[in-house]
Amino acid sequence: MTKRNIVVVGTQWGDEGKGKIVDLLTDRVAAVVRFQGGHNAGHTLVIDGKTTVLHLIPSGILREEVECFIGNGVVLAPDALEKEMNQLEATGLKVQQRLKISDACPLILDYHVALDVARELARGNKAIGTTGRGIGPAYEDKVARRGLRAGDFKNMVQFKAKLAETLAYHNYMIEHYYKAEPVSFDLLWEKCERYSKLIVPMLADIPNLIAAYNAEGKNLMFEGAQGTLLDIDHGTYPYVTSSNTTAGGASGGAGIGPNQLDYILGITKAYATRVGSGPFPTELDYNCDTDIGDPIGKELGNRGHEFGATTGRQRRCGWFDAVALRRSAQINGLNGMCLTKLDVMDELTEIKICVSYTQNGEVIMLPPASADEYELCTPNYVTMPGWNTSTVGTDSFDALPIEAIEYIRFLEKEVGVPVSILSTGPDRSETLVITDPFV
């Protein structure tokens, strides 16, 4: 079999089920490389009924023969890493021996979290809807060239000096602008001394490891976090994350040439969800706290267990948005889609698909560039019949209800990308591979 490097990306606003698919396909790879984001991600894996939630460690960790790399595009929170490693190792997994971390990973430290929380509070009803985990401020430090990186732990004398300088800079803003409690240097330094002992043994030259595997003809998988519509450049700006969530981010965020990425798999939910603020044209607005809103939005949320794996926040639910997916297919260069959570719609009598927007009286087939322009858009729908029968665990495409097959074929036509994998349940086994990405 020819060597294949596969990139797995979310095509919507995240929460599409990327972790499950990475876990499924890692039986044929030597390593899984995470290339962007931080512990604001939440990848839920269900294997033989047992649930594991990962936030920072790549989804290949449950396969004992697979190595896991955290690339330079990931912002690394040492406390979150420590907690996640402890939880996994308590189940018998050997994490530390199989996990490698890029020296160039920016660190998320206490002052990043303090800034993130203070900013969201200050924005009030205009809050972005971040997870409050310091992701954005850590990326800002990286771009401003003042951030501390994982490799800095190798020289703690220099690290201490850099930490003092950077903390003084941020504490001034925290204390005097946001009127919040400054971060203690002594307490943070004590933590960093502990973090260094954990992280330094796992530091590695990730681009060189990738190159070595490529030279040996071994398969690799590159795992993204969040979704394309949250990309800092191509998403619903400013309601986006702070990194490049698209397939192109795999090259810079891991250290591999774009010509060495062989297949781009886009994970796509059979409907749409979004966590936090920002445009969502096909939303079926429902609030689980008040039990007020659209009954179909409620049904999708309840049947799909649409609560964030990282934050527990209710996800907003809506109809499939082919306009947004066309853009995702375009900028990712998708070779195939994995359609997840088809089974969540098993009891709907009719299903709608957004096929275009109307903006200022004009029908448009691709989404606008900014959140402000979305306010001028209304979705245009095609209605299809539901299938009113269970699709959970369906073991062949032809065994699906004809209405479900027609729905899938319609989505393929609208987006211009074939569905190569179909997920009809949360368990690893409840997945149908139609076209093998490794072939």
C-alpha angles and dihedrals in degrees: 000000000000117000113260131193109199127195118205116200137168113243101198132038094309131269091087095134101264095151094059093052094045089051091048095052098041093086085087103042133085094213144004116221121202108207110181146010128041140239089315085089122091120197114183118201123188116192120174088341095307116121124215122180118202125190108170109002114084117261093245091075093097090063103079095205094054125090120219124215128192106206130213092260091069121090106223124216105195094200092052091046092050092050094047093047092050092051093050095044090051087065091055099263116141099226106158094055093052103037120089124185128201116243086224097061109124112234125236108215135177096275091057090057092046090052093047093052094043093051095050091050091049092051092057111180090002093062116142092226098242121172090245092236099123097255098133097045090049092054089047090055089050093054092042088053094233098101125117115234135207091254090059088073088075090074109039095178091061091038091058092053093047091047092052092051096046094044092051089053094051097039089059090059094041094050104034104031104030094029090225132137112280120237116257113242094204094052093045093047090052090054093047092054088057093044092054092059090052099044108035095069089056098049115118145161096260098185089053092049089050091049091050092052091047090051089052091051095244124152119246132191125209114206125203130196131219114009142283094260088060093055111132091233105028104029134090093293129236090017092068141103123262101253142057105272095178128100091263088064089068091071098052096031095054105024105248130129115255090234089064094061106095108179133021114206116192117205110216129181114225087237128018135263136178133188121211130000130330142081118324109165097184096045118144094205115223132155114208092196094059097025088228125134145045113356093215090052087052093049094049091048095048098041092043094045087231102191121119116264090214103038106015089231119151112258118227110238132208148147123297110280110212091178091063092042092055089059092047091051090048101050096037096045090227117207093186144352131231108211111209135191096021087147092063088073095049094112100044116113093205135014131204129211122195106228101171144357129235112222119180090339094310124112110230128189099197128052124257122255102245141039091243091061091051088065087068094052130093122187123243114211141204113205122217131181119260122232102231094206136094119272094176112137095357106178100203136031093233090055091065118103110270090242090056091049091050090049092053093046090050091053091049091052094047095047097035095228128104122240103240099171130032125199117201102171141009098263122094088239093055094078130105118206107206098171118017110231090208094060 
